[in-house]
Amino acid sequence: MLAVGAAAASEHYLECARGLLRDEDAAADPQLAFDVRMQSALSAVHRRALDEADVFFDRLSRQSLVPMQAVQVTMYRIGVLAMRERIAEAVRLGLEALRPLGLRWSLRPSRLRIRLEYLRTDWLLRGCDASDFATTT
């Protein structure tokens, strides 16, 4: 939880960063541009300025993103949709994001399809343990 006034202070600094970020800077250091825009979007989410967050997420989506960045943007967009209680849209967005990864799941799968996907996933993960999925920074 942010201390009282911290959200306003962070938004002030992010506003300055956005003002200094030029298109040439974004081209030269795409990670920096992503970080400034993502932190701006997250700041808006924390302040419950969801329309403002959507604007930042839209801009991020138009930026050339590496796969993990695209996943982050999609994950937070799903969260914003859930905060707005637009669950069906959140599920649809999640399913759309999985399609390029080869997962073509239906919005309303049959019990058989669920069981088959469970068995397929179990087969694909055979021999794996939790340490195989640990991230290192």
Phi and psi in radians as a Rosetta constraint file:
Dihedral C 1 N 2 CA 2 C 2 CIRCULARHARMONIC -1.298 0.35
Dihedral N 2 CA 2 C 2 N 3 CIRCULARHARMONIC 2.514 0.35
Dihedral C 2 N 3 CA 3 C 3 CIRCULARHARMONIC -1.172 0.35
Dihedral N 3 CA 3 C 3 N 4 CIRCULARHARMONIC 2.760 0.35
Dihedral C 3 N 4 CA 4 C 4 CIRCULARHARMONIC -0.996 0.35
Dihedral N 4 CA 4 C 4 N 5 CIRCULARHARMONIC 2.250 0.35
Dihedral C 4 N 5 CA 5 C 5 CIRCULARHARMONIC 1.566 0.35
Dihedral N 5 CA 5 C 5 N 6 CIRCULARHARMONIC -0.273 0.35
Dihedral C 5 N 6 CA 6 C 6 CIRCULARHARMONIC -1.160 0.35
Dihedral N 6 CA 6 C 6 N 7 CIRCULARHARMONIC -0.672 0.35
Dihedral C 6 N 7 CA 7 C 7 CIRCULARHARMONIC -1.099 0.35
Dihedral N 7 CA 7 C 7 N 8 CIRCULARHARMONIC -0.721 0.35
Dihedral C 7 N 8 CA 8 C 8 CIRCULARHARMONIC -1.154 0.35
Dihedral N 8 CA 8 C 8 N 9 CIRCULARHARMONIC -0.721 0.35
Dihedral C 8 N 9 CA 9 C 9 CIRCULARHARMONIC -1.141 0.35
Dihedral N 9 CA 9 C 9 N 10 CIRCULARHARMONIC -0.780 0.35
Dihedral C 9 N 10 CA 10 C 10 CIRCULARHARMONIC -1.126 0.35
Dihedral N 10 CA 10 C 10 N 11 CIRCULARHARMONIC -0.674 0.35
Dihedral C 10 N 11 CA 11 C 11 CIRCULARHARMONIC -1.115 0.35
Dihedral N 11 CA 11 C 11 N 12 CIRCULARHARMONIC -0.646 0.35
Dihedral C 11 N 12 CA 12 C 12 CIRCULARHARMONIC -1.062 0.35
Dihedral N 12 CA 12 C 12 N 13 CIRCULARHARMONIC -0.826 0.35
Dihedral C 12 N 13 CA 13 C 13 CIRCULARHARMONIC -1.175 0.35
Dihedral N 13 CA 13 C 13 N 14 CIRCULARHARMONIC -0.643 0.35
Dihedral C 13 N 14 CA 14 C 14 CIRCULARHARMONIC -1.165 0.35
Dihedral N 14 CA 14 C 14 N 15 CIRCULARHARMONIC -0.650 0.35
Dihedral C 14 N 15 CA 15 C 15 CIRCULARHARMONIC -1.081 0.35
Dihedral N 15 CA 15 C 15 N 16 CIRCULARHARMONIC -0.727 0.35
Dihedral C 15 N 16 CA 16 C 16 CIRCULARHARMONIC -1.088 0.35
Dihedral N 16 CA 16 C 16 N 17 CIRCULARHARMONIC -0.773 0.35
Dihedral C 16 N 17 CA 17 C 17 CIRCULARHARMONIC -1.082 0.35
Dihedral N 17 CA 17 C 17 N 18 CIRCULARHARMONIC -0.750 0.35
Dihedral C 17 N 18 CA 18 C 18 CIRCULARHARMONIC -1.119 0.35
Dihedral N 18 CA 18 C 18 N 19 CIRCULARHARMONIC -0.641 0.35
Dihedral C 18 N 19 CA 19 C 19 CIRCULARHARMONIC -1.154 0.35
Dihedral N 19 CA 19 C 19 N 20 CIRCULARHARMONIC -0.560 0.35
Dihedral C 19 N 20 CA 20 C 20 CIRCULARHARMONIC -1.482 0.35
Dihedral N 20 CA 20 C 20 N 21 CIRCULARHARMONIC -0.343 0.35
Dihedral C 20 N 21 CA 21 C 21 CIRCULARHARMONIC -1.345 0.35
Dihedral N 21 CA 21 C 21 N 22 CIRCULARHARMONIC 1.978 0.35
Dihedral C 21 N 22 CA 22 C 22 CIRCULARHARMONIC -1.786 0.35
Dihedral N 22 CA 22 C 22 N 23 CIRCULARHARMONIC 2.858 0.35
Dihedral C 22 N 23 CA 23 C 23 CIRCULARHARMONIC -1.024 0.35
Dihedral N 23 CA 23 C 23 N 24 CIRCULARHARMONIC -0.653 0.35
Dihedral C 23 N 24 CA 24 C 24 CIRCULARHARMONIC -1.108 0.35
Dihedral N 24 CA 24 C 24 N 25 CIRCULARHARMONIC -0.658 0.35
Dihedral C 24 N 25 CA 25 C 25 CIRCULARHARMONIC -1.136 0.35
Dihedral N 25 CA 25 C 25 N 26 CIRCULARHARMONIC -0.731 0.35
Dihedral C 25 N 26 CA 26 C 26 CIRCULARHARMONIC -1.113 0.35
Dihedral N 26 CA 26 C 26 N 27 CIRCULARHARMONIC -0.641 0.35
Dihedral C 26 N 27 CA 27 C 27 CIRCULARHARMONIC -1.231 0.35
Dihedral N 27 CA 27 C 27 N 28 CIRCULARHARMONIC -0.666 0.35
Dihedral C 27 N 28 CA 28 C 28 CIRCULARHARMONIC -1.314 0.35
Dihedral N 28 CA 28 C 28 N 29 CIRCULARHARMONIC -0.599 0.35
Dihedral C 28 N 29 CA 29 C 29 CIRCULARHARMONIC -2.415 0.35
Dihedral N 29 CA 29 C 29 N 30 CIRCULARHARMONIC 1.376 0.35
Dihedral C 29 N 30 CA 30 C 30 CIRCULARHARMONIC -1.069 0.35
Dihedral N 30 CA 30 C 30 N 31 CIRCULARHARMONIC -0.532 0.35
Dihedral C 30 N 31 CA 31 C 31 CIRCULARHARMONIC -1.136 0.35
Dihedral N 31 CA 31 C 31 N 32 CIRCULARHARMONIC -0.717 0.35
Dihedral C 31 N 32 CA 32 C 32 CIRCULARHARMONIC -1.081 0.35
Dihedral N 32 CA 32 C 32 N 33 CIRCULARHARMONIC -0.799 0.35
Dihedral C 32 N 33 CA 33 C 33 CIRCULARHARMONIC -1.067 0.35
Dihedral N 33 CA 33 C 33 N 34 CIRCULARHARMONIC -0.747 0.35
Dihedral C 33 N 34 CA 34 C 34 CIRCULARHARMONIC -1.063 0.35
Dihedral N 34 CA 34 C 34 N 35 CIRCULARHARMONIC -0.820 0.35
Dihedral C 34 N 35 CA 35 C 35 CIRCULARHARMONIC -1.065 0.35
Dihedral N 35 CA 35 C 35 N 36 CIRCULARHARMONIC -0.784 0.35
Dihedral C 35 N 36 CA 36 C 36 CIRCULARHARMONIC -1.105 0.35
Dihedral N 36 CA 36 C 36 N 37 CIRCULARHARMONIC -0.792 0.35
Dihedral C 36 N 37 CA 37 C 37 CIRCULARHARMONIC -1.232 0.35
Dihedral N 37 CA 37 C 37 N 38 CIRCULARHARMONIC -0.669 0.35
Dihedral C 37 N 38 CA 38 C 38 CIRCULARHARMONIC -1.181 0.35
Dihedral N 38 CA 38 C 38 N 39 CIRCULARHARMONIC -0.767 0.35
Dihedral C 38 N 39 CA 39 C 39 CIRCULARHARMONIC -1.116 0.35
Dihedral N 39 CA 39 C 39 N 40 CIRCULARHARMONIC -0.604 0.35
Dihedral C 39 N 40 CA 40 C 40 CIRCULARHARMONIC -1.123 0.35
Dihedral N 40 CA 40 C 40 N 41 CIRCULARHARMONIC -0.760 0.35
Dihedral C 40 N 41 CA 41 C 41 CIRCULARHARMONIC -1.107 0.35
Dihedral N 41 CA 41 C 41 N 42 CIRCULARHARMONIC -0.770 0.35
Dihedral C 41 N 42 CA 42 C 42 CIRCULARHARMONIC -1.167 0.35
Dihedral N 42 CA 42 C 42 N 43 CIRCULARHARMONIC -0.629 0.35
Dihedral C 42 N 43 CA 43 C 43 CIRCULARHARMONIC -1.086 0.35
Dihedral N 43 CA 43 C 43 N 44 CIRCULARHARMONIC -0.739 0.35
Dihedral C 43 N 44 CA 44 C 44 CIRCULARHARMONIC -1.115 0.35
Dihedral N 44 CA 44 C 44 N 45 CIRCULARHARMONIC -0.702 0.35
Dihedral C 44 N 45 CA 45 C 45 CIRCULARHARMONIC -1.079 0.35
Dihedral N 45 CA 45 C 45 N 46 CIRCULARHARMONIC -0.798 0.35
Dihedral C 45 N 46 CA 46 C 46 CIRCULARHARMONIC -1.099 0.35
Dihedral N 46 CA 46 C 46 N 47 CIRCULARHARMONIC -0.533 0.35
Dihedral C 46 N 47 CA 47 C 47 CIRCULARHARMONIC -1.518 0.35
Dihedral N 47 CA 47 C 47 N 48 CIRCULARHARMONIC 0.018 0.35
Dihedral C 47 N 48 CA 48 C 48 CIRCULARHARMONIC 1.119 0.35
Dihedral N 48 CA 48 C 48 N 49 CIRCULARHARMONIC 0.446 0.35
Dihedral C 48 N 49 CA 49 C 49 CIRCULARHARMONIC -1.618 0.35
Dihedral N 49 CA 49 C 49 N 50 CIRCULARHARMONIC 1.241 0.35
Dihedral C 49 N 50 CA 50 C 50 CIRCULARHARMONIC -1.187 0.35
Dihedral N 50 CA 50 C 50 N 51 CIRCULARHARMONIC -0.592 0.35
Dihedral C 50 N 51 CA 51 C 51 CIRCULARHARMONIC -1.122 0.35
Dihedral N 51 CA 51 C 51 N 52 CIRCULARHARMONIC -0.705 0.35
Dihedral C 51 N 52 CA 52 C 52 CIRCULARHARMONIC -1.134 0.35
Dihedral N 52 CA 52 C 52 N 53 CIRCULARHARMONIC -0.713 0.35
Dihedral C 52 N 53 CA 53 C 53 CIRCULARHARMONIC -1.068 0.35
Dihedral N 53 CA 53 C 53 N 54 CIRCULARHARMONIC -0.719 0.35
Dihedral C 53 N 54 CA 54 C 54 CIRCULARHARMONIC -1.027 0.35
Dihedral N 54 CA 54 C 54 N 55 CIRCULARHARMONIC -0.679 0.35
Dihedral C 54 N 55 CA 55 C 55 CIRCULARHARMONIC -1.075 0.35
Dihedral N 55 CA 55 C 55 N 56 CIRCULARHARMONIC -0.778 0.35
Dihedral C 55 N 56 CA 56 C 56 CIRCULARHARMONIC -1.156 0.35
Dihedral N 56 CA 56 C 56 N 57 CIRCULARHARMONIC -0.729 0.35
Dihedral C 56 N 57 CA 57 C 57 CIRCULARHARMONIC -1.131 0.35
Dihedral N 57 CA 57 C 57 N 58 CIRCULARHARMONIC -0.656 0.35
Dihedral C 57 N 58 CA 58 C 58 CIRCULARHARMONIC -1.081 0.35
Dihedral N 58 CA 58 C 58 N 59 CIRCULARHARMONIC -0.774 0.35
Dihedral C 58 N 59 CA 59 C 59 CIRCULARHARMONIC -1.128 0.35
Dihedral N 59 CA 59 C 59 N 60 CIRCULARHARMONIC -0.716 0.35
Dihedral C 59 N 60 CA 60 C 60 CIRCULARHARMONIC -1.091 0.35
Dihedral N 60 CA 60 C 60 N 61 CIRCULARHARMONIC -0.696 0.35
Dihedral C 60 N 61 CA 61 C 61 CIRCULARHARMONIC -1.126 0.35
Dihedral N 61 CA 61 C 61 N 62 CIRCULARHARMONIC -0.505 0.35
Dihedral C 61 N 62 CA 62 C 62 CIRCULARHARMONIC -1.416 0.35
Dihedral N 62 CA 62 C 62 N 63 CIRCULARHARMONIC -0.270 0.35
Dihedral C 62 N 63 CA 63 C 63 CIRCULARHARMONIC -1.348 0.35
Dihedral N 63 CA 63 C 63 N 64 CIRCULARHARMONIC 2.631 0.35
Dihedral C 63 N 64 CA 64 C 64 CIRCULARHARMONIC -1.258 0.35
Dihedral N 64 CA 64 C 64 N 65 CIRCULARHARMONIC 2.031 0.35
Dihedral C 64 N 65 CA 65 C 65 CIRCULARHARMONIC -2.031 0.35
Dihedral N 65 CA 65 C 65 N 66 CIRCULARHARMONIC 2.544 0.35
Dihedral C 65 N 66 CA 66 C 66 CIRCULARHARMONIC -1.320 0.35
Dihedral N 66 CA 66 C 66 N 67 CIRCULARHARMONIC 2.776 0.35
Dihedral C 66 N 67 CA 67 C 67 CIRCULARHARMONIC -0.914 0.35
Dihedral N 67 CA 67 C 67 N 68 CIRCULARHARMONIC -0.742 0.35
Dihedral C 67 N 68 CA 68 C 68 CIRCULARHARMONIC -1.159 0.35
Dihedral N 68 CA 68 C 68 N 69 CIRCULARHARMONIC -0.600 0.35
Dihedral C 68 N 69 CA 69 C 69 CIRCULARHARMONIC -1.172 0.35
Dihedral N 69 CA 69 C 69 N 70 CIRCULARHARMONIC -0.731 0.35
Dihedral C 69 N 70 CA 70 C 70 CIRCULARHARMONIC -1.078 0.35
Dihedral N 70 CA 70 C 70 N 71 CIRCULARHARMONIC -0.682 0.35
Dihedral C 70 N 71 CA 71 C 71 CIRCULARHARMONIC -1.102 0.35
Dihedral N 71 CA 71 C 71 N 72 CIRCULARHARMONIC -0.752 0.35
Dihedral C 71 N 72 CA 72 C 72 CIRCULARHARMONIC -1.071 0.35
Dihedral N 72 CA 72 C 72 N 73 CIRCULARHARMONIC -0.810 0.35
Dihedral C 72 N 73 CA 73 C 73 CIRCULARHARMONIC -1.056 0.35
Dihedral N 73 CA 73 C 73 N 74 CIRCULARHARMONIC -0.815 0.35
Dihedral C 73 N 74 CA 74 C 74 CIRCULARHARMONIC -1.100 0.35
Dihedral N 74 CA 74 C 74 N 75 CIRCULARHARMONIC -0.736 0.35
Dihedral C 74 N 75 CA 75 C 75 CIRCULARHARMONIC -1.034 0.35
Dihedral N 75 CA 75 C 75 N 76 CIRCULARHARMONIC -0.807 0.35
Dihedral C 75 N 76 CA 76 C 76 CIRCULARHARMONIC -1.248 0.35
Dihedral N 76 CA 76 C 76 N 77 CIRCULARHARMONIC -0.580 0.35
Dihedral C 76 N 77 CA 77 C 77 CIRCULARHARMONIC -1.095 0.35
Dihedral N 77 CA 77 C 77 N 78 CIRCULARHARMONIC -0.713 0.35
Dihedral C 77 N 78 CA 78 C 78 CIRCULARHARMONIC -1.071 0.35
Dihedral N 78 CA 78 C 78 N 79 CIRCULARHARMONIC -0.730 0.35
Dihedral C 78 N 79 CA 79 C 79 CIRCULARHARMONIC -1.072 0.35
Dihedral N 79 CA 79 C 79 N 80 CIRCULARHARMONIC -0.720 0.35
Dihedral C 79 N 80 CA 80 C 80 CIRCULARHARMONIC -1.146 0.35
Dihedral N 80 CA 80 C 80 N 81 CIRCULARHARMONIC -0.723 0.35
Dihedral C 80 N 81 CA 81 C 81 CIRCULARHARMONIC -1.075 0.35
Dihedral N 81 CA 81 C 81 N 82 CIRCULARHARMONIC -0.708 0.35
Dihedral C 81 N 82 CA 82 C 82 CIRCULARHARMONIC -1.139 0.35
Dihedral N 82 CA 82 C 82 N 83 CIRCULARHARMONIC -0.689 0.35
Dihedral C 82 N 83 CA 83 C 83 CIRCULARHARMONIC -1.071 0.35
Dihedral N 83 CA 83 C 83 N 84 CIRCULARHARMONIC -0.537 0.35
Dihedral C 83 N 84 CA 84 C 84 CIRCULARHARMONIC -1.518 0.35
Dihedral N 84 CA 84 C 84 N 85 CIRCULARHARMONIC 0.047 0.35
Dihedral C 84 N 85 CA 85 C 85 CIRCULARHARMONIC 1.073 0.35
Dihedral N 85 CA 85 C 85 N 86 CIRCULARHARMONIC 0.617 0.35
Dihedral C 85 N 86 CA 86 C 86 CIRCULARHARMONIC -1.841 0.35
Dihedral N 86 CA 86 C 86 N 87 CIRCULARHARMONIC 1.134 0.35
Dihedral C 86 N 87 CA 87 C 87 CIRCULARHARMONIC -1.133 0.35
Dihedral N 87 CA 87 C 87 N 88 CIRCULARHARMONIC -0.740 0.35
Dihedral C 87 N 88 CA 88 C 88 CIRCULARHARMONIC -1.041 0.35
Dihedral N 88 CA 88 C 88 N 89 CIRCULARHARMONIC -0.718 0.35
Dihedral C 88 N 89 CA 89 C 89 CIRCULARHARMONIC -1.152 0.35
Dihedral N 89 CA 89 C 89 N 90 CIRCULARHARMONIC -0.670 0.35
Dihedral C 89 N 90 CA 90 C 90 CIRCULARHARMONIC -1.102 0.35
Dihedral N 90 CA 90 C 90 N 91 CIRCULARHARMONIC -0.767 0.35
Dihedral C 90 N 91 CA 91 C 91 CIRCULARHARMONIC -1.125 0.35
Dihedral N 91 CA 91 C 91 N 92 CIRCULARHARMONIC -0.762 0.35
Dihedral C 91 N 92 CA 92 C 92 CIRCULARHARMONIC -1.044 0.35
Dihedral N 92 CA 92 C 92 N 93 CIRCULARHARMONIC -0.768 0.35
Dihedral C 92 N 93 CA 93 C 93 CIRCULARHARMONIC -1.090 0.35
Dihedral N 93 CA 93 C 93 N 94 CIRCULARHARMONIC -0.735 0.35
Dihedral C 93 N 94 CA 94 C 94 CIRCULARHARMONIC -1.080 0.35
Dihedral N 94 CA 94 C 94 N 95 CIRCULARHARMONIC -0.764 0.35
Dihedral C 94 N 95 CA 95 C 95 CIRCULARHARMONIC -1.147 0.35
Dihedral N 95 CA 95 C 95 N 96 CIRCULARHARMONIC -0.684 0.35
Dihedral C 95 N 96 CA 96 C 96 CIRCULARHARMONIC -1.092 0.35
Dihedral N 96 CA 96 C 96 N 97 CIRCULARHARMONIC -0.653 0.35
Dihedral C 96 N 97 CA 97 C 97 CIRCULARHARMONIC -1.208 0.35
Dihedral N 97 CA 97 C 97 N 98 CIRCULARHARMONIC -0.468 0.35
Dihedral C 97 N 98 CA 98 C 98 CIRCULARHARMONIC -1.393 0.35
Dihedral N 98 CA 98 C 98 N 99 CIRCULARHARMONIC -0.398 0.35
Dihedral C 98 N 99 CA 99 C 99 CIRCULARHARMONIC -1.002 0.35
Dihedral N 99 CA 99 C 99 N 100 CIRCULARHARMONIC -0.820 0.35
Dihedral C 99 N 100 CA 100 C 100 CIRCULARHARMONIC -1.098 0.35
Dihedral N 100 CA 100 C 100 N 101 CIRCULARHARMONIC -0.294 0.35
Dihedral C 100 N 101 CA 101 C 101 CIRCULARHARMONIC -1.582 0.35
Dihedral N 101 CA 101 C 101 N 102 CIRCULARHARMONIC 0.069 0.35
Dihedral C 101 N 102 CA 102 C 102 CIRCULARHARMONIC 1.597 0.35
Dihedral N 102 CA 102 C 102 N 103 CIRCULARHARMONIC 0.064 0.35
Dihedral C 102 N 103 CA 103 C 103 CIRCULARHARMONIC -1.745 0.35
Dihedral N 103 CA 103 C 103 N 104 CIRCULARHARMONIC 1.858 0.35
Dihedral C 103 N 104 CA 104 C 104 CIRCULARHARMONIC -1.897 0.35
Dihedral N 104 CA 104 C 104 N 105 CIRCULARHARMONIC 1.417 0.35
Dihedral C 104 N 105 CA 105 C 105 CIRCULARHARMONIC -1.688 0.35
Dihedral N 105 CA 105 C 105 N 106 CIRCULARHARMONIC 2.547 0.35
Dihedral C 105 N 106 CA 106 C 106 CIRCULARHARMONIC -1.455 0.35
Dihedral N 106 CA 106 C 106 N 107 CIRCULARHARMONIC 2.679 0.35
Dihedral C 106 N 107 CA 107 C 107 CIRCULARHARMONIC -1.156 0.35
Dihedral N 107 CA 107 C 107 N 108 CIRCULARHARMONIC -0.545 0.35
Dihedral C 107 N 108 CA 108 C 108 CIRCULARHARMONIC -2.317 0.35
Dihedral N 108 CA 108 C 108 N 109 CIRCULARHARMONIC 1.359 0.35
Dihedral C 108 N 109 CA 109 C 109 CIRCULARHARMONIC -1.283 0.35
Dihedral N 109 CA 109 C 109 N 110 CIRCULARHARMONIC 2.688 0.35
Dihedral C 109 N 110 CA 110 C 110 CIRCULARHARMONIC -1.340 0.35
Dihedral N 110 CA 110 C 110 N 111 CIRCULARHARMONIC 2.876 0.35
Dihedral C 110 N 111 CA 111 C 111 CIRCULARHARMONIC -1.061 0.35
Dihedral N 111 CA 111 C 111 N 112 CIRCULARHARMONIC -0.673 0.35
Dihedral C 111 N 112 CA 112 C 112 CIRCULARHARMONIC -1.086 0.35
Dihedral N 112 CA 112 C 112 N 113 CIRCULARHARMONIC -0.787 0.35
Dihedral C 112 N 113 CA 113 C 113 CIRCULARHARMONIC -1.076 0.35
Dihedral N 113 CA 113 C 113 N 114 CIRCULARHARMONIC -0.726 0.35
Dihedral C 113 N 114 CA 114 C 114 CIRCULARHARMONIC -1.057 0.35
Dihedral N 114 CA 114 C 114 N 115 CIRCULARHARMONIC -0.809 0.35
Dihedral C 114 N 115 CA 115 C 115 CIRCULARHARMONIC -1.108 0.35
Dihedral N 115 CA 115 C 115 N 116 CIRCULARHARMONIC -0.754 0.35
Dihedral C 115 N 116 CA 116 C 116 CIRCULARHARMONIC -1.109 0.35
Dihedral N 116 CA 116 C 116 N 117 CIRCULARHARMONIC -0.731 0.35
Dihedral C 116 N 117 CA 117 C 117 CIRCULARHARMONIC -1.146 0.35
Dihedral N 117 CA 117 C 117 N 118 CIRCULARHARMONIC -0.660 0.35
Dihedral C 117 N 118 CA 118 C 118 CIRCULARHARMONIC -1.077 0.35
Dihedral N 118 CA 118 C 118 N 119 CIRCULARHARMONIC -0.826 0.35
Dihedral C 118 N 119 CA 119 C 119 CIRCULARHARMONIC -1.130 0.35
Dihedral N 119 CA 119 C 119 N 120 CIRCULARHARMONIC -0.712 0.35
Dihedral C 119 N 120 CA 120 C 120 CIRCULARHARMONIC -1.082 0.35
Dihedral N 120 CA 120 C 120 N 121 CIRCULARHARMONIC -0.810 0.35
Dihedral C 120 N 121 CA 121 C 121 CIRCULARHARMONIC -1.088 0.35
Dihedral N 121 CA 121 C 121 N 122 CIRCULARHARMONIC -0.765 0.35
Dihedral C 121 N 122 CA 122 C 122 CIRCULARHARMONIC -1.035 0.35
Dihedral N 122 CA 122 C 122 N 123 CIRCULARHARMONIC -0.721 0.35
Dihedral C 122 N 123 CA 123 C 123 CIRCULARHARMONIC -1.169 0.35
Dihedral N 123 CA 123 C 123 N 124 CIRCULARHARMONIC -0.736 0.35
Dihedral C 123 N 124 CA 124 C 124 CIRCULARHARMONIC -1.135 0.35
Dihedral N 124 CA 124 C 124 N 125 CIRCULARHARMONIC -0.542 0.35
Dihedral C 124 N 125 CA 125 C 125 CIRCULARHARMONIC -1.639 0.35
Dihedral N 125 CA 125 C 125 N 126 CIRCULARHARMONIC 0.091 0.35
Dihedral C 125 N 126 CA 126 C 126 CIRCULARHARMONIC -1.004 0.35
Dihedral N 126 CA 126 C 126 N 127 CIRCULARHARMONIC 2.404 0.35
Dihedral C 126 N 127 CA 127 C 127 CIRCULARHARMONIC 1.420 0.35
Dihedral N 127 CA 127 C 127 N 128 CIRCULARHARMONIC -0.037 0.35
Dihedral C 127 N 128 CA 128 C 128 CIRCULARHARMONIC -1.660 0.35
Dihedral N 128 CA 128 C 128 N 129 CIRCULARHARMONIC 2.624 0.35
Dihedral C 128 N 129 CA 129 C 129 CIRCULARHARMONIC -2.280 0.35
Dihedral N 129 CA 129 C 129 N 130 CIRCULARHARMONIC 3.103 0.35
Dihedral C 129 N 130 CA 130 C 130 CIRCULARHARMONIC -0.998 0.35
Dihedral N 130 CA 130 C 130 N 131 CIRCULARHARMONIC -0.585 0.35
Dihedral C 130 N 131 CA 131 C 131 CIRCULARHARMONIC -1.155 0.35
Dihedral N 131 CA 131 C 131 N 132 CIRCULARHARMONIC -0.383 0.35
Dihedral C 131 N 132 CA 132 C 132 CIRCULARHARMONIC -1.193 0.35
Dihedral N 132 CA 132 C 132 N 133 CIRCULARHARMONIC -0.317 0.35
Dihedral C 132 N 133 CA 133 C 133 CIRCULARHARMONIC -1.913 0.35
Dihedral N 133 CA 133 C 133 N 134 CIRCULARHARMONIC 0.027 0.35
Dihedral C 133 N 134 CA 134 C 134 CIRCULARHARMONIC -1.197 0.35
Dihedral N 134 CA 134 C 134 N 135 CIRCULARHARMONIC 2.414 0.35
Dihedral C 134 N 135 CA 135 C 135 CIRCULARHARMONIC -1.667 0.35
Dihedral N 135 CA 135 C 135 N 136 CIRCULARHARMONIC 2.544 0.35
Dihedral C 135 N 136 CA 136 C 136 CIRCULARHARMONIC -2.017 0.35
Dihedral N 136 CA 136 C 136 N 137 CIRCULARHARMONIC 2.465 0.35
